Amino acid sequence: MQRFSRELIKRGEGSMNDLIVWLQIFTLVLLNCYGTQGRPESKTGTVTLSVLDSFGHARSDCHVTQFASEEPFKNAEYKNNFKKYSGENIPYAVYTLFLRCDDGKPLGPIYVDLSRPQEFVVVGRWRNMGDWVTGPDPRLAVSVETDAETHLSDRAWVKVVGVYVDSAEVDEVNPQTHVAGFYKIVPGRYLVILLDSDRVICTKAVEFLQELQPHAKMKVSVSASGCKVDGLGSIRPLD
């Protein structure tokens, strides 16, 4: 009888030790999930805005009017978390951003996916007080010339990409006139990229300057040694 009792006690001690081990493991899992303070881990970040005009000049005359998310926080609004262009303690989510500047024009919507501790967002817009109607002709015409040793195929094309404004426009190089036309470009800084099928032939930085003379022209000269850009009218090469 005493022997049987000792066996039960040993088994009970073993079961108790196993229970203690499992409780320790469970506690570690909880701490890993909810943090050492017994609270959920922080899933918030800081959003920093850089507000620029289309030439890259900083703007200090704007303020956040909306920074809202539908999911996972229904109708969550965090514009009050911003001090000027920096917002802190903002939960991870996808947000819609609007700003308003002293000229009365709103900037937005800009979509911000906050999924890390620090998020940097560039907001670039052309400073324009009203409609800019320029007629049926292209605002920018890019002519392409080649030397005797250089040939482009009929699939050559030009892409104009805004450096500070979020815009891009493409057009083929007309095989007869050797000109590509762009109709949506606004004053600002751009990269003009000449491509032929899957090859990048030339990349040049330019400024589109004058609003009063919007129909600008530029010439891209391509040779075996490279390419160069000549600005005509409202175009100024930057290199």
N, C-alpha and C positions, 0 to 999 in steps of 0.2 A: 504493500500500500504506500509506504513512504517513497519507495522507488518510483512508483507511478506518479506521485505528487511532484517529485523532483523533475520528472520529464515534462509535466504540464507547465511547471514554472519556467523551465528552459525555453519551451516553445513560446510561452507568453512573452518572455523577454526578447526572443527573436522577432516576434511579430511587432512588439513595441519599437524595437530598433528600426525595423523596416518602415514602420509608420513615420518615425521621426525623419528618416532619410527622404521619404516621399514628400513630407511637409516642407523640408528644406528646399527640395527641388521646386515645388510649387511656389514657394515664396520668391525664389530667384526669378522664375518666369514672370511673376506678377511685377516684380521690381523692374525687369527688363521692358515690360510692356508699358508700365505706367510711370516709370521714373523713380528715382530714389526718394522722392518726397511723397510718393503715393498719389501723384497727380499725373495726368496724361502728359507725354512728352510734348514740348512746344513745337507747333507746326506753324510758326509765324515768321515773317520776313520783313525786310526793309525795301521799299521801292524808291529809287532815286531817278528823277527826271532831268533830262537836259533839253531845254526848249530853245530852238534855234530858228532863224529865218532861212530862206533857201540858199543864202550865201555862206551860212555857217556862223553868222553873228549871234551871240547869246541874247536871249530875250528875258527881261526881268519883270515884264509888265503883265504876266499871266498868273492865274490861280486855278486850282483844281475845283471844279464845280460838281463832278461826279466821279466816284470810284466804286462801282457797284458790281455785285456778283449775284447770279441767279442760282448757281450750283457750286458747292453743296449748301450754301447759306441763302435761303430764299429772301430776296429783297435786301440783302446785306449791303450797307452803305458805309464806306470808310473814308469819305472825303475829309472828315474832321480829324483823321489821323495824320493828315499832311500839314507840315509847317513849310510853307512855300512849295519847294519842289522835292521834299523828302517826306515819305510816309513810313511810319514805324508800327510794329506790332500788328501787322496785317496777316490774317490767316491765309494759308495756301489755298488758292482757287484761281479761276480765270475771271478777270475783271474787265469792265468797260470803262474807259477813261475819257472824260471830257474836261477841257479847260476853257476859260474865257479870258481874253486879253483886253487891254485898255482901248484898243481900236474897236471893241464891240463884237469882233468876230469870234465865234467858238472854234476850238480846235478839237477834232474828234469825229467819230469815235476811234479810239485807239484801243486795241485789245492786248491785255497784259496777262501772261500766264505766270503767276507767281508760284514757283515750285522749288525755290532754294532760298537760303538766308538773305542773299543780296541780289536784287534785280535792277539792272540799269536799262532805262528806256530813253531813246532819242525821239523827240517830237519836233519834226521840221516842217515848216509851212512857208509859202511865199506870202509876203506882206502885200496884200492887195485889198484896196478899199471898195472895190465894186467889180462889175462884170468887165471882162477883157475880151472884146469882140475883135477878131483880127481878119475876118473874111475868109474866102475859100482857099487862098494860097497857103502853102505850108509856112509855119512860123520859122522853121529852120530847114534849109536845103543843104545837103552834104554832097558835094561832087567829089568823085574819086578819079584820080589820074595815076597812070602807071608808066614806068619807063619802058624802053624797048626790050629789056631783059625780064620784065615782070609781067605775068598774065594772071588775071582773075577769071574764074569761071562765071557762067551765067547764074550761079547760085550764090553769088556774093551778097552780103546784107550788112546793115548797120544797126547797132543797138545803142540807144542813148539812155543812160542810167543816171538818175538824180543822186548826188552825193549826200545831200541833207534832206531833200524831199523824197518821200517814198513813192517813186514813179519810175517807169521804164517804158520805152516805146521802141518799136522796131519797124524797119522797112527794107525791102529789097533794093539793091542797086540796079536801077533800070539798065538793061543791056544796051539800049540805044543811046540814052542820054547820059548814063553813068552817074545818075543823081538819085539820092534817097531823100524822101520828104517826111517832115515831122510836124504834126498839127496840134499836139497837146502840150508841148513844152512851154514852161513859164520861166521868167527870169530866175537865174540861180546858177549853181555850179553843177557840172555834169561830166561823166566819163563817156566819151564817144568811142565805141568799139567797132572796128571793121573786121568782119569775119567772111571766110570763104568756105562754104560747106561746114566741116567740123574743125577748121583751123582758125585761130585768132591771128589776124594779120597785123593789127595795130590797135593800141589803146592810148587815147590822149585825153587830158583834162582840159576843159574849157569853161569859160563863163559866158552865159547868155545875159547881156547887160540891159539894153534899153527897152523900156516898155513902150515908148512913143514910136519906135521904129522896129516893130516886132518881126518883120520879115528878114531874117538874117541868113547869111550864106557863109559856108566854110568849105575849104578845099583840103582834101587829104591826098598827099602825093606819096606814092608807094614806089620804092626801088629795092634793089637787092640788098642794100645796106640798111634799110629800115623805112621809116615813114616820117613825114612832118606835116604840120597843120598850119594853114594860113587862114586867119580870120578875116571875114569881110563883113562890114556893117556892124552888127551888134555882138559879134563873137570875138572874145579875147582868149587866145591860147594861154595856158598856165605853165607850160614847160616847153 
